[in-house]
Amino acid sequence: MSLSAEMRVFFDKVARKNFCLACDVYHALATGKEITPSLRAKVQEALRLSR
């Protein structure tokens, strides 16, 4: 999956604070996994960390 400049910045910010979380969110987006409550929580945490 090719990343836009904005997505690259987002994942860089998240990865600096929690690399495993960034990998989990990226993998879920790249593979189109079903959104479960635990995955939703990970995405919300990633958004919080990217600020």
N, C-alpha and C positions, 0 to 999 in steps of 0.2 A: 504494500500500500504506500503510495507516494504521499508525502505530507506537504501541505501548503506551508508557507512561511509562518503563518499564525499558529498552526498546529505544532510546528517544530518548536516554537518558543514556548507554547503551553507545556508540551511534554518535557522540554528541558527544565523548566521551572519545577514541575512536579518531580522529576527524576532527581534533582538536586536535593530534595527534601525526603523523598521516599521512592527509591528506584523500583522496588517490587510493585508498589501500587501503580506506578506509571506503566510498567510492563503488563500488569493485569488489565488495566483500562485499554491500553493499545491493542492487546490481543483480542479483547472482547469486541472492539470496534472493527478490527481487521477481519475477524472471522464471522461477524454478524450474529454473535451469540444472543440468545433470548435474554431479555432484561429481567433479572430476578431481583428480589429485594436486596440481597447482599451485593449484587453488581451495581445496583442503583446507589447504594451507600458508598461504594468505592468511587463511583463517578462523582458524587457530591463531595467526597473528601478530596479528590483530585482537583476539583474546581476551587475548593477552599484553599488548598495549598498553592494554587497557581496565582493567587492574588498577591 
